[in-house]
């Protein structure tokens, strides 16, 4: 198709005598034709040809723009779709994603990252990552790392993460951090290791108690015979009495060892918890009065019911409250409440408290701060609570008091 105007005469079409046809072109692509017609016999003047060419160029340009506009609309539509699709993936992925630039400032963070870390988007975008996760990048010894991190909001998490480099045309522009909150998994691992450890101790304790109890009984029996033979006022009395006292203490330890070592068989029943706790408290009031301790039970739900083993839980409450009395607590409060399907029981006092260096070991078998303790009381309490599917923990401030928190599932 020629790219210049063509003239035709004597065309005899529709009463027109002459025609000037100009091609509409987009580069080398033919788009169409625009025509200038005359009804009388006369050749087209140069200025008419110039006007026709100009009109053809403008029409071609307009058509080209329409085509380009359509292409741009399609491209924009495709870009919007890709952007929305990418955002959906970014927002839906069940892992934390944080994008930082080369100066460590946060460019983007997905909802999982914000929810896990406990920050709002406006708090961290544009901020240095070290401001809200101190040491996050400097702690990592490689592009794959995991460990505990304490955030600026005092939240401690165990995070596993990978770091990828953000590049554009070969140049390094920042980093992409992909992470997962492994705190719950680590807690479960710790619980599993602790249970395996305590189970091994329990088996050993049970074996030891059986092996020691028979000779211990023989020693105590011989000591009683000696006490009868020598008489109460003989020079041997204090030695024999000391033997009986120590064998009695060892016998108590053997009872605790056997109880800790053997599997628990719970006999569960629905019990009014506050009445059950009151029964334990009434039994301890003489000891509390003698020690100068006041015990109060606080609850907004007096009819609170729990599915428990009465005897086992009585042992737990007795042990914890007795510890508060022994800690010279002037005031002991027992608080019971139910939230959703969880029962919370808190025993708090204003006694001596526990030193921070000892606090993490209070539920460990054979650990004790008492001169005459076996170190199995709280360990047995934990075992009973965990067999109920609950948890027990302790908070304490040295010389200010202690709080024991128990949770039980309904």
RODO-2510 file (C-alpha; in nm, 4 decimals, decimal comma):
residues 410
     n   res          X          Y          Z
     1     x     0,0000     0,0000     0,0000
     2     x     0,1562     0,3348    -0,1005
     3     x     0,2087     0,5847     0,1804
     4     x     0,1262     0,8904    -0,0395
     5     x    -0,2137     1,0262    -0,1627
     6     x    -0,3693     0,8800    -0,4762
     7     x    -0,5860     1,0816    -0,7176
     8     x    -0,8698     0,9378    -0,9233
     9     x    -1,0814     1,1116    -1,1926
    10     x    -1,3966     1,0259    -1,3861
    11     x    -1,4867     0,7831    -1,1092
    12     x    -1,8610     0,8141    -1,1728
    13     x    -1,9509     0,7110    -0,8200
    14     x    -2,2448     0,8644    -0,6386
    15     x    -2,2308     1,1823    -0,8415
    16     x    -1,8646     1,2447    -0,7610
    17     x    -1,6199     1,3124    -1,0412
    18     x    -1,2793     1,3062    -0,8674
    19     x    -1,1330     1,1590    -0,5472
    20     x    -0,8167     1,2035    -0,3404
    21     x    -0,7413     0,9002    -0,1186
    22     x    -0,4877     0,9247     0,1663
    23     x    -0,3728     0,6076     0,3477
    24     x    -0,3908     0,5939     0,7295
    25     x    -0,0648     0,4466     0,8548
    26     x     0,0828     0,3472     1,1942
    27     x     0,4473     0,3086     1,1101
    28     x     0,4484     0,0372     0,8454
    29     x     0,1026    -0,0842     0,9431
    30     x    -0,1924     0,0075     0,7204
    31     x    -0,4948     0,1214     0,9227
    32     x    -0,7360     0,2431     0,6545
    33     x    -0,8086     0,5187     0,4018
    34     x    -0,9518     0,8679     0,4239
    35     x    -1,0949     1,0220     0,1032
    36     x    -1,1613     1,3726    -0,0316
    37     x    -1,4255     1,3794    -0,3101
    38     x    -1,5383     1,6427    -0,5673
    39     x    -1,8561     1,6533    -0,7739
    40     x    -1,7036     1,8577    -1,0557
    41     x    -1,4139     1,8041    -1,2881
    42     x    -1,1041     1,9688    -1,1462
    43     x    -0,7701     1,8428    -1,0278
    44     x    -0,6777     1,8784    -0,6609
    45     x    -0,4691     2,1808    -0,5793
    46     x    -0,1449     2,1394    -0,3756
    47     x    -0,2989     2,3049    -0,0681
    48     x    -0,5906     2,0582    -0,0861
    49     x    -0,3478     1,7713    -0,1057
    50     x    -0,1586     1,9135     0,1967
    51     x    -0,4819     1,9450     0,3986
    52     x    -0,5808     1,5873     0,3082
    53     x    -0,2386     1,4575     0,4130
    54     x    -0,2569     1,6550     0,7411
    55     x    -0,6045     1,5204     0,8157
    56     x    -0,4865     1,1668     0,7370
    57     x    -0,1896     1,2087     0,9712
    58     x    -0,4113     1,3403     1,2526
    59     x    -0,6624     1,0595     1,2074
    60     x    -0,3782     0,8036     1,2022
    61     x    -0,2365     0,9593     1,5166
    62     x    -0,5798     0,9479     1,6850
    63     x    -0,6322     0,5843     1,5880
    64     x    -0,2828     0,5014     1,7114
    65     x    -0,3608     0,6705     2,0452
    66     x    -0,6858     0,4772     2,0748
    67     x    -0,4987     0,1526     2,0146
    68     x    -0,2231     0,2511     2,2579
    69     x    -0,4813     0,3598     2,5144
    70     x    -0,6510     0,0227     2,4835
    71     x    -0,3167    -0,1529     2,5247
    72     x    -0,2332     0,0650     2,8249
    73     x    -0,5715    -0,0061     2,9805
    74     x    -0,5111    -0,3772     2,9353
    75     x    -0,1609    -0,3432     3,0756
    76     x    -0,2858    -0,1388     3,3717
    77     x    -0,5601    -0,3916     3,4316
    78     x    -0,3012    -0,6706     3,4253
    79     x    -0,0684    -0,4763     3,6552
    80     x    -0,3526    -0,4108     3,9010
    81     x    -0,4428    -0,7789     3,8979
    82     x    -0,0818    -0,8818     3,9563
    83     x    -0,0469    -0,6226     4,2347
    84     x    -0,3683    -0,7361     4,4067
    85     x    -0,2714    -1,1012     4,3652
    86     x     0,0745    -1,0356     4,5121
    87     x    -0,0790    -0,8424     4,8036
    88     x    -0,3197    -1,1294     4,8729
    89     x    -0,0298    -1,3737     4,8882
    90     x     0,1734    -1,1316     5,1032
    91     x    -0,1177    -1,0795     5,3438
    92     x    -0,2370    -1,4417     5,3531
    93     x     0,0868    -1,6343     5,3970
    94     x     0,1095    -1,8015     5,7388
    95     x     0,4614    -1,6771     5,8083
    96     x     0,6025    -1,3394     5,8984
    97     x     0,7513    -1,1304     5,6165
    98     x     0,9478    -0,8127     5,6828
    99     x     1,1162    -0,6196     5,4016
   100     x     1,3938    -0,3753     5,4929
   101     x     1,6074    -0,1461     5,2799
   102     x     1,9859    -0,1218     5,2779
   103     x     1,9754     0,1148     5,5785
   104     x     1,7722    -0,1460     5,7795
   105     x     1,4518     0,0597     5,7692
   106     x     1,1299    -0,1409     5,7393
   107     x     0,9575    -0,1052     5,4023
   108     x     0,6770    -0,3578     5,4528
   109     x     0,5451    -0,6150     5,7003
   110     x     0,2596    -0,8601     5,6484
   111     x    -0,0298    -0,9146     5,8961
   112     x     0,1251    -1,2340     6,0409
   113     x     0,4438    -1,0430     6,1251
   114     x     0,2530    -0,7534     6,2829
   115     x     0,0229    -0,9832     6,4822
   116     x     0,3020    -1,2099     6,6037
   117     x     0,5301    -0,9259     6,7091
   118     x     0,2440    -0,7202     6,8542
   119     x     0,2999    -0,3965     6,6614
   120     x     0,0821    -0,1741     6,4440
   121     x     0,1930    -0,1103     6,0861
   122     x     0,2378     0,2628     6,1446
   123     x     0,4682     0,1878     6,4393
   124     x     0,7319     0,0034     6,2391
   125     x     0,7155     0,1187     5,8753
   126     x     1,0106     0,3497     5,8185
   127     x     1,1743     0,2544     6,1499
   128     x     1,5031     0,0744     6,2020
   129     x     1,4341    -0,2943     6,2654
   130     x     1,6581    -0,2843     6,5748
   131     x     1,4165    -0,0419     6,7416
   132     x     1,1487    -0,3065     6,7880
   133     x     1,3542    -0,6304     6,7637
   134     x     1,6886    -0,5404     6,9245
   135     x     1,9783    -0,7441     6,7878
   136     x     1,7611    -0,9265     6,5343
   137     x     2,0078    -0,9012     6,2461
   138     x     2,3314    -0,8855     6,4449
   139     x     2,2387    -1,2026     6,6383
   140     x     2,1970    -1,4057     6,3210
   141     x     2,5211    -1,5863     6,2420
   142     x     2,3922    -1,6973     5,9010
   143     x     2,0989    -1,6518     5,6636
   144     x     1,9148    -1,9275     5,8556
   145     x     1,8829    -1,8813     6,2292
   146     x     1,6578    -1,9400     6,5289
   147     x     1,6611    -1,8214     6,8871
   148     x     1,4890    -1,6228     7,1600
   149     x     1,4350    -1,2501     7,1048
   150     x     1,3008    -0,9933     7,3500
   151     x     1,1104    -0,7189     7,1688
   152     x     1,0898    -0,3551     7,2710
   153     x     0,7396    -0,4267     7,4102
   154     x     0,8998    -0,6833     7,6491
   155     x     0,7464    -0,9741     7,4585
   156     x     0,9839    -1,2723     7,4323
   157     x     0,9513    -1,5042     7,1324
   158     x     1,1460    -1,7958     6,9917
   159     x     1,1746    -1,7185     6,6196
   160     x     1,3063    -1,9251     6,3319
   161     x     1,3891    -1,7170     6,0258
   162     x     1,5667    -1,6973     5,6920
   163     x     1,7129    -1,3847     5,5328
   164     x     1,7160    -1,3323     5,1557
   165     x     1,8813    -1,0457     4,9703
   166     x     1,6581    -0,7999     4,7838
   167     x     1,8205    -0,7177     4,4493
   168     x     1,7268    -0,4968     4,1546
   169     x     1,9238    -0,5269     3,8298
   170     x     2,2007    -0,6984     4,0234
   171     x     2,2299    -0,4256     4,2883
   172     x     2,1598    -0,5006     4,6557
   173     x     1,8656    -0,2908     4,7783
   174     x     1,7808    -0,4547     5,1113
   175     x     1,6704    -0,7806     5,2696
   176     x     1,3591    -0,9952     5,2951
   177     x     1,3136    -1,1630     5,6342
   178     x     1,0839    -1,4660     5,6458
   179     x     1,0140    -1,5929     5,9987
   180     x     0,7927    -1,8255     6,2008
   181     x     0,6966    -1,8070     6,5675
   182     x     0,8291    -2,1299     6,7223
   183     x     0,7672    -2,0295     7,0858
   184     x     0,4844    -2,2774     7,1415
   185     x     0,6821    -2,5579     6,9763
   186     x     0,9836    -2,4839     7,1968
   187     x     0,7612    -2,4812     7,5065
   188     x     0,6214    -2,8211     7,4059
   189     x     0,9744    -2,9527     7,3530
   190     x     1,0729    -2,8298     7,6980
   191     x     0,7663    -2,9909     7,8521
   192     x     0,8441    -3,3184     7,6753
   193     x     1,2073    -3,3145     7,7893
   194     x     1,0980    -3,2241     8,1426
   195     x     0,8445    -3,5062     8,1508
   196     x     1,1018    -3,7542     8,0230
   197     x     1,3490    -3,6297     8,2834
   198     x     1,0965    -3,6404     8,5663
   199     x     0,9731    -3,9808     8,4526
   200     x     1,3286    -4,1166     8,4753
   201     x     1,3683    -3,9604     8,8201
   202     x     1,0339    -4,1078     8,9237
   203     x     1,1373    -4,4588     8,8209
   204     x     1,4667    -4,4229     9,0039
   205     x     1,2934    -4,2792     9,3114
   206     x     1,0416    -4,5633     9,3194
   207     x     1,3184    -4,8237     9,2936
   208     x     1,5238    -4,6474     9,5611
   209     x     1,2278    -4,6253     9,7998
   210     x     1,1578    -4,9979     9,7700
   211     x     1,5244    -5,0864     9,8197
   212     x     1,5721    -4,8595    10,1218
   213     x     1,2410    -4,9121    10,2992
   214     x     1,2977    -5,2710    10,4161
   215     x     1,6379    -5,2111    10,5812
   216     x     1,5038    -4,8799    10,7159
   217     x     1,2139    -5,0626    10,8800
   218     x     1,4604    -5,3104    11,0322
   219     x     1,6765    -5,0268    11,1719
   220     x     1,3737    -4,8535    11,3252
   221     x     1,2485    -5,1809    11,4778
   222     x     1,5872    -5,2566    11,6349
   223     x     1,6068    -4,8999    11,7682
   224     x     1,2676    -4,9379    11,9390
   225     x     1,3809    -5,2669    12,0959
   226     x     1,7021    -5,1009    12,2176
   227     x     1,5016    -4,8143    12,3674
   228     x     1,2908    -5,0631    12,5638
   229     x     1,5950    -5,2638    12,6751
   230     x     1,8069    -4,9682    12,7846
   231     x     1,5253    -4,7659    12,9379
   232     x     1,4279    -4,4063    12,8810
   233     x     1,6740    -4,2616    13,1305
   234     x     1,9832    -4,4514    13,0210
   235     x     2,2892    -4,2930    12,8639
   236     x     2,1890    -4,4530    12,5310
   237     x     1,8448    -4,2926    12,5189
   238     x     1,9429    -3,9816    12,3235
   239     x     2,1324    -4,1870    12,0648
   240     x     1,8489    -4,4329    12,0119
   241     x     1,5931    -4,1494    12,0033
   242     x     1,8035    -3,9755    11,7381
   243     x     1,8050    -4,2964    11,5322
   244     x     1,4247    -4,3197    11,5551
   245     x     1,3848    -3,9529    11,4598
   246     x     1,6066    -3,9849    11,1524
   247     x     1,4504    -4,3133    11,0410
   248     x     1,1104    -4,1443    11,0736
   249     x     1,2296    -3,8588    10,8535
   250     x     1,3670    -4,1062    10,5990
   251     x     1,0393    -4,2983    10,6068
   252     x     0,8539    -3,9766    10,5180
   253     x     1,0981    -3,9224    10,2327
   254     x     1,0359    -4,2779    10,1097
   255     x     0,6597    -4,2093    10,1106
   256     x     0,7177    -3,9000     9,8969
   257     x     0,9495    -4,0910     9,6646
   258     x     0,6953    -4,3674     9,6143
   259     x     0,4172    -4,1181     9,5514
   260     x     0,6254    -3,9244     9,3011
   261     x     0,7515    -4,2359     9,1255
   262     x     0,4285    -4,4241     9,0708
   263     x     0,1776    -4,3344     8,7947
   264     x    -0,1237    -4,1333     8,9066
   265     x    -0,4704    -4,2777     8,8626
   266     x    -0,7130    -3,9901     8,8915
   267     x    -1,0665    -4,0445     9,0184
   268     x    -1,2383    -3,7436     8,8654
   269     x    -1,5692    -3,6018     8,9828
   270     x    -1,7532    -3,2704     8,9692
   271     x    -1,6691    -3,0738     9,2831
   272     x    -1,7560    -2,7296     9,4177
   273     x    -1,4048    -2,5880     9,4144
   274     x    -1,4554    -2,3117     9,6699
   275     x    -1,6070    -2,5549     9,9213
   276     x    -1,3199    -2,7956     9,8591
   277     x    -1,0591    -2,5213     9,9148
   278     x    -1,2449    -2,4015    10,2262
   279     x    -1,2185    -2,7529    10,3706
   280     x    -0,8399    -2,7470    10,3228
   281     x    -0,8123    -2,3952    10,4681
   282     x    -1,0156    -2,4907    10,7769
   283     x    -0,7727    -2,7744    10,8439
   284     x    -0,4776    -2,5344    10,8216
   285     x    -0,6203    -2,2474    11,0278
   286     x    -0,4643    -2,3691    11,3567
   287     x    -0,1174    -2,3655    11,1925
   288     x    -0,1920    -2,0276    11,0322
   289     x    -0,3105    -1,8784    11,3612
   290     x    -0,0005    -2,0009    11,5404
   291     x     0,2212    -1,8488    11,2680
   292     x     0,0257    -1,5206    11,2642
   293     x    -0,1162    -1,5729    10,9138
   294     x    -0,4638    -1,4752    10,7939
   295     x    -0,6204    -1,6732    10,5097
   296     x    -0,8966    -1,5317    10,2866
   297     x    -1,0808    -1,6961     9,9970
   298     x    -1,1899    -1,4438     9,7326
   299     x    -1,4300    -1,5367     9,4548
   300     x    -1,7066    -1,3850     9,2458
   301     x    -1,8332    -1,7330     9,1550
   302     x    -1,9122    -1,9233     9,4772
   303     x    -2,0736    -2,2125     9,2862
   304     x    -1,7678    -2,2678     9,0644
   305     x    -1,7467    -2,6356     8,9658
   306     x    -1,4362    -2,8312     8,8690
   307     x    -1,3788    -3,1817     8,7313
   308     x    -1,1016    -3,2974     8,9660
   309     x    -0,9648    -3,5748     9,1836
   310     x    -1,0637    -3,4467     9,5290
   311     x    -0,7859    -3,6141     9,7279
   312     x    -0,5092    -3,5237     9,4832
   313     x    -0,6167    -3,1605     9,4552
   314     x    -0,6538    -3,1391     9,8338
   315     x    -0,2875    -3,2379     9,8527
   316     x    -0,1981    -2,9593     9,6069
   317     x    -0,3902    -2,6887     9,7945
   318     x    -0,2569    -2,8082    10,1305
   319     x     0,1039    -2,8021    10,0104
   320     x     0,0847    -2,4564     9,8519
   321     x    -0,1016    -2,2890    10,1400
   322     x     0,1266    -2,4569    10,3977
   323     x     0,4279    -2,3182    10,2076
   324     x     0,2810    -1,9682    10,2403
   325     x     0,2348    -2,0173    10,6149
   326     x     0,5920    -2,1471    10,6481
   327     x     0,7146    -1,8377    10,4573
   328     x     0,5921    -1,6163    10,7457
   329     x     0,3132    -1,4672    10,5381
   330     x     0,0915    -1,2329    10,7351
   331     x    -0,1765    -1,2407    10,4673
   332     x    -0,2695    -1,5242    10,2314
   333     x    -0,5330    -1,4775     9,9601
   334     x    -0,6846    -1,7554     9,7502
   335     x    -0,8597    -1,6249     9,4377
   336     x    -1,0773    -1,8431     9,2148
   337     x    -1,2368    -1,7419     8,8863
   338     x    -1,3494    -1,8881     8,5547
   339     x    -1,2644    -1,7358     8,2167
   340     x    -1,4183    -1,9048     7,9125
   341     x    -1,3431    -2,2753     7,9725
   342     x    -1,0451    -2,2183     8,2016
   343     x    -1,0486    -2,2170     8,5830
   344     x    -0,7839    -1,9932     8,7398
   345     x    -0,6795    -2,0475     9,1015
   346     x    -0,4262    -1,8070     9,2519
   347     x    -0,2636    -1,8342     9,5942
   348     x    -0,0693    -1,5204     9,6850
   349     x     0,1002    -1,4108    10,0043
   350     x     0,3225    -1,1361    10,1439
   351     x     0,5815    -1,3702    10,2921
   352     x     0,9564    -1,4004    10,2424
   353     x     0,9333    -1,4783     9,8738
   354     x     1,1809    -1,6791     9,6677
   355     x     1,5121    -1,5507     9,5357
   356     x     1,5191    -1,5137     9,1533
   357     x     1,8099    -1,7584     9,1269
   358     x     1,5975    -2,0288     9,2924
   359     x     1,2604    -1,9540     9,1353
   360     x     1,3092    -2,1553     8,8159
   361     x     1,3896    -2,4697     9,0176
   362     x     1,1020    -2,4684     9,2675
   363     x     0,9143    -2,7462     9,0833
   364     x     1,2272    -2,9577     9,0287
   365     x     1,2384    -3,2821     9,2315
   366     x     1,4598    -3,2700     9,5446
   367     x     1,5013    -2,8915     9,5266
   368     x     1,4042    -2,7236     9,8535
   369     x     1,4663    -2,4016    10,0438
   370     x     1,3573    -2,5566    10,3753
   371     x     1,5932    -2,7141    10,6250
   372     x     1,3652    -3,0138    10,6771
   373     x     1,2009    -3,0331    10,3330
   374     x     1,2314    -3,3288    10,0957
   375     x     1,2095    -3,1142     9,7828
   376     x     0,9250    -3,3238     9,6433
   377     x     0,6189    -3,1278     9,7582
   378     x     0,5907    -2,8850     9,4664
   379     x     0,7202    -3,1459     9,2213
   380     x     0,4292    -3,3708     9,3211
   381     x     0,1917    -3,0725     9,2936
   382     x     0,3060    -3,0092     8,9371
   383     x     0,2630    -3,3759     8,8498
   384     x    -0,0934    -3,3771     8,9855
   385     x    -0,1881    -3,0545     8,8045
   386     x    -0,0405    -3,1707     8,4734
   387     x    -0,2238    -3,5036     8,5040
   388     x    -0,5411    -3,2927     8,5283
   389     x    -0,4405    -3,1266     8,1992
   390     x    -0,3605    -2,7980     8,3726
   391     x    -0,0600    -2,5795     8,4443
   392     x     0,1068    -2,4453     8,7576
   393     x     0,3571    -2,1602     8,7809
   394     x     0,5092    -1,9365     9,0436
   395     x     0,5965    -1,5661     9,0530
   396     x     0,7866    -1,4278     9,3472
   397     x     0,9700    -1,1191     9,4678
   398     x     1,2315    -1,1741     9,7345
   399     x     1,1141    -1,0437    10,0747
   400     x     0,7823    -0,9231     9,9277
   401     x     0,5747    -1,2294     9,8555
   402     x     0,4861    -1,5154     9,6251
   403     x     0,2026    -1,5967     9,3876
   404     x     0,1217    -1,9476     9,2658
   405     x    -0,1021    -1,9658     8,9573
   406     x    -0,2987    -2,2805     8,8712
   407     x    -0,5083    -2,3248     8,5570
   408     x    -0,7482    -2,6137     8,5019
   409     x    -0,9598    -2,6925     8,1975
   410     x    -1,3329    -2,7252     8,2511
***
